[in-house]
Amino acid sequence: MTRHYPLGRVRAALRRGHRPRVAIIGAGFGGLAAAVALRRIGVDDIFIIERSDGVGGTWRLNTYPGAACDIQSHLYSFSFAPNRDWTRTYAHQPEILAYLESVADEFDLNRHLLAGTRVRSIRWNPKIQQWSLDLESVSSGSGFGFAADVVVSAVGLFGEPKLPDIAGLCAFAGPVMHTSRWDAGVDLTGSRVAVIGTGASAVQVVPELAKIAAHVTVFQRTPPWMVPKDDRPFTAAELARFRRSRWASKRERWRLWKEQHDFTALRVDDPLVAGRQGIAEDFLRRKVSDPALRAALTPDYPFRCKRVLLGSDYYAALQRDNTDLVTEPIVEITESAVVTGSRVTDVDAVVLATGFQTNHYLAGIEVVGSDGQSLHERWGEDPSAYLGVAVSGFPNFFMLYGPNTNQGGNSIVYILEAGARLVADAVARLARTGGSLQVRPEAERRFNDEIGAELEHTVWTRCGSYFRSPSGRIVTQWPYKELEYARRTWRLRSRDWTHDDYRPDGQVPMTASDSRRSSS
């Protein structure tokens, strides 16, 4: 490993004119982490391009009733911005969004924000060694663009909703909503609601709908493993302790991190997997008394093979008089009903809790590299990247929450901070000499061969899930614990990268203000 470039040398290079302009796509946890990491090394010519009307990413988009995190609040936050005002053990969506907005304010990131802007494509220009970005205003549809030396994709894993391929869905006469595109203007009070899917958003939204709807019918394809969730408001004493000392929330974050680290089990032969499955089985027995319903809610795959969900409210909601669970496959949807093999269920509204296009990284954005090749064509159905961050042939292009960086345990925020640190190290090198930096093809290939072999020993191979591409390859998951990712991303390994410091004579990248003037 090589050491980080000294901060003083980076800032001296910036004063001499090597001022890399960085475009960050996405203003969620990843985008904000990248911006803060860059600001810390003195890079200020930053654009954060966000299609929504503000920061927050998935926590701005997912406003369905009951939306909450399944990682404890103090752990689901930045190490550099501890929140001493969390009100409960597992924060709900409004509080998480407010936290991210406060981070943007504290670190003065809103002045870098291009909200309401969609990225249509980015294309590498090898002659001037810059990226050309084709952008579009979400409100007006008008297009504009500018050049950037570095592009960081922080669009995340849960951006584009996955819509089920069900005959007749488009013909349904009532409201149809995906949980990630919730329409707060639709009042479901007293309605008959069909919920399709039983993933993370379903187990949160079903209990809330059951409180107000006349009837809720849940259509299940595969039941999830579930474990207890200690979701409660903090006591007055706990709140006072966190607010009294800035170290209290940091200590709580460390305690929770250590707890998650110790209980992370990924391999098939890890005894922790069997132990945790026993906890989930006992939880189901205690919470669901009816044998038939309990059997329908018992997964037929090993614990942790799919995403494990938290909470008991879902089990309680399914036992209410106004709630049914249907396990037959859906045949079709008519104008007013959901049809399975043996029943027709009349409904007024359909809620799609069907997840996201997790194997379609950078969905909707065309990325063209140095040889004119599209990144999506390069990937096909099996996206991959070196450390989930870089792809050979795509210089000065980095990803956060890229392929194979999703965790089997602990907080994804920890991984995003690690990736942002690596991106900042790369930009620091570019600040000294300009030019371009890209991963070597052999390093990328060696890395993916290694983790591919390691993934074969994990529990995720024992079932089908959104972790896999259509070919069956596991494209989302990191096969080690989070500390290994932090270790590998601590610094750039020079032997794995090529750095072309060529730049045309006299050329200095435009500043952010220059770009704004050219696009107006």
Disulfide bonds with the S-S distance in Angstrom:
Cys305-Cys463 1.95
